[in-house]
Amino acid sequence: MKSRIYHTETEEETIALGEKLAAELPPTAVVLLIGQLGAGKTTLAKGIVKGLGAASPDDVSSPTFTLIHEYSPLPHGRASLPSHDREGVVVYHIDLYRLDTAEQVATLGLDEIFDRRAVVLIEWGERFPDLMPENRIEIRLKATEENSREIDVRSTI
């Protein structure tokens, strides 16, 4: 498993890192965002969604209560995307924090979402490892100070 560690000092740097990571993602990927409450998972997701050309950071929020947010490509996508993907990709942002059992998670239809041409960002997915695909990217976020973060990106893709 490949691993890279990044450090950010501000919310803006975390969003910018998300944009950078988005440029490296394939058009179909499952990304687990792993970290305690307040670790910066949603902040990083804002940058990834922006980097994929699906929404602005202000339009991205935690799906804690709705469980799934879907972001469709913005017109003209992002110029930073590879030329064959300039139309952008659909992004699903999922939060499993409020779910307690695999049966509850199964009602979301994740298998169908995993089969789509989409980037799937999942907060708290590590709580249900048997339901996650083997080929995935895991991003572990850890608050080191009030706004500082250590972000460890690991890929099995």
Residue pairs with C-beta under 8 A, 6 or more apart in sequence:
1 154
1 155
1 156
2 154
2 155
3 152
3 153
3 154
4 152
4 153
5 150
5 151
5 152
5 153
6 17
6 150
6 151
6 152
6 153
7 144
7 148
7 149
7 150
7 151
8 14
8 16
8 17
8 40
8 148
8 149
8 151
9 147
9 148
10 147
11 40
11 43
11 147
14 40
14 43
14 44
14 47
14 149
14 151
15 43
15 44
15 46
15 47
15 50
15 57
16 47
17 44
17 47
17 151
18 43
18 44
18 45
18 46
18 47
18 48
18 49
18 50
18 51
19 47
19 48
19 50
19 51
19 80
20 47
20 51
21 44
21 47
21 48
21 51
21 139
21 153
22 47
22 48
22 49
22 50
22 51
22 52
22 119
23 51
23 80
23 81
25 31
25 48
25 52
25 119
25 137
26 157
27 85
27 89
27 117
27 118
27 119
28 116
28 117
28 118
28 119
29 119
29 120
29 136
29 137
29 157
30 114
30 120
30 122
30 132
30 133
30 135
30 136
30 137
31 48
31 119
31 120
31 121
31 122
31 136
31 137
31 138
31 139
32 122
32 125
32 126
32 132
32 136
32 137
32 138
32 139
33 41
33 44
33 45
33 121
33 122
33 123
33 125
33 139
33 141
34 41
34 125
34 126
34 138
34 139
34 140
34 141
35 41
35 140
35 141
35 142
35 143
36 142
36 143
38 143
39 141
39 142
39 143
39 149
40 141
40 143
40 149
40 151
41 123
41 141
42 60
42 61
42 62
42 123
44 139
44 141
44 151
45 60
45 93
45 121
45 123
46 57
46 60
47 57
48 91
48 119
48 121
49 55
49 57
49 60
49 71
49 91
49 93
49 121
50 56
50 57
50 60
51 78
51 80
52 71
52 73
52 78
52 81
52 88
52 89
52 91
52 119
53 73
53 74
53 76
53 77
53 78
53 81
53 88
53 89
54 71
54 72
54 73
54 74
54 88
54 89
54 90
54 91
55 71
55 74
55 91
59 71
60 69
60 71
60 93
61 69
62 95
62 123
63 69
63 93
63 94
63 95
63 123
64 95
64 97
64 98
65 98
67 94
67 95
67 96
67 98
67 99
67 108
68 92
68 93
68 94
68 95
68 108
68 113
69 92
69 93
69 94
70 90
70 91
70 92
70 93
71 90
71 91
71 92
71 93
72 88
72 90
73 87
73 88
73 89
73 90
74 88
76 86
77 85
77 86
77 87
77 88
78 86
78 88
79 86
81 88
89 117
89 118
89 119
90 116
90 117
90 118
90 119
91 118
91 119
91 120
91 121
92 113
92 118
92 119
92 120
92 121
93 121
93 123
94 108
94 110
94 113
94 120
94 121
94 122
94 123
94 125
95 122
95 123
95 124
96 105
96 122
96 123
96 124
96 125
96 127
96 128
97 123
97 124
99 105
99 127
99 128
102 128
102 130
102 131
105 128
105 131
106 131
110 120
110 131
113 120
114 120
114 133
122 132
125 131
125 132
126 132
126 138
134 156
135 156
135 157
136 155
136 156
136 157
137 153
137 154
137 155
137 156
137 157
138 153
138 154
138 155
139 151
139 152
139 153
139 154
140 151
140 152
140 154
141 149
141 150
141 151
141 152
142 149
142 150
142 151
142 152
143 149
144 150
